[in-house]
């Protein structure tokens, strides 16, 4: 009804809505491909860790940078879990920001 009473809206609203709709479709498609690729890479990483041992007979096929990142993330998570379980010492009140190393 707004277009019937205000003809000047038809000049820019309809192309704007169509452009926005097609931009949404393109972005959704691109992000869907990215999501599937990331999921496939992580599944391949999990299967490689499960089936191979990292020895000379059964080496890991994963990229060494990804393996180092995952092991570093695991070590950081373990240290944070250990830090939460450790009781506070006399000079620690738990409110001070800790550096992330």
C-alpha positions in Angstrom: 0.0 0.0 0.0 2.9 2.4 0.7 4.1 2.0 -2.9 0.6 2.7 -4.3 0.3 6.0 -2.4 4.0 7.1 -2.6 5.3 6.5 -6.1 8.6 8.1 -5.3 9.4 5.2 -3.0 9.5 2.8 -5.9 12.5 4.5 -7.4 15.0 3.3 -4.7 13.3 1.0 -2.2 12.8 -2.1 -4.4 16.4 -2.1 -5.8 17.7 -1.6 -2.3 15.7 -4.5 -0.9 16.7 -6.8 -3.9 20.4 -5.9 -3.5 20.2 -6.5 0.3 18.5 -9.9 -0.3 21.1 -11.1 -2.8 23.9 -9.8 -0.7 22.5 -11.9 2.2 22.3 -15.0 0.0 25.9 -14.5 -1.2 27.3 -14.0 2.3 25.4 -16.9 3.7 26.7 -19.2 0.9 30.3 -18.1 1.4 30.1 -18.6 5.2 28.5 -22.0 4.7 31.4 -23.1 2.5 33.9 -21.7 5.1 32.0 -23.6 7.9 32.0 -26.9 6.1 35.8 -26.5 5.3 36.6 -25.7 8.9 34.6 -28.7 10.1 36.2 -31.0 7.6 39.7 -29.9 8.7 39.0 -30.4 12.4 37.5 -33.8 11.7 40.6 -34.8 9.7 42.7 -33.6 12.6 40.8 -35.7 15.1 41.0 -38.8 12.9 44.8 -38.3 12.4 45.3 -37.9 16.2 43.2 -41.0 16.8 44.8 -43.3 14.2 48.5 -42.2 14.3 50.9 -42.1 17.1 53.5 -39.6 15.9 56.2 -42.2 15.8 58.4 -43.0 12.8 56.2 -45.9 11.8 52.9 -44.0 12.2 53.7 -40.3 11.8 51.1 -37.5 12.1 49.9 -36.1 8.8 48.6 -32.9 10.3 50.4 -29.6 9.8 53.0 -29.0 12.5 51.7 -25.4 13.1 48.2 -26.7 13.8 49.5 -29.4 16.1 51.6 -26.9 18.0 48.6 -24.5 18.3 46.4 -27.3 19.6 49.0 -28.5 22.1 49.6 -25.0 23.3 45.9 -24.4 23.7 45.6 -27.6 25.7 48.5 -26.7 27.9 47.0 -23.3 28.6 43.7 -24.8 29.5 45.4 -27.2 31.9 47.3 -24.4 33.6 44.1 -22.4 34.0 42.3 -25.4 35.5 45.3 -25.9 37.8 45.3 -22.2 38.7 41.6 -22.4 39.6 42.1 -25.4 41.9 45.1 -23.9 43.7 44.2 -22.1 46.9 45.2 -18.4 47.1 48.4 -17.6 48.9 48.7 -14.8 51.5 49.7 -12.1 49.0 47.1 -13.1 46.4 43.5 -12.0 46.6 42.3 -13.3 43.3 41.4 -9.9 42.0 44.6 -9.1 40.2 44.8 -9.6 36.4 47.1 -12.5 35.5 49.2 -12.3 32.3 48.3 -14.8 29.6 51.5 -16.7 28.8 
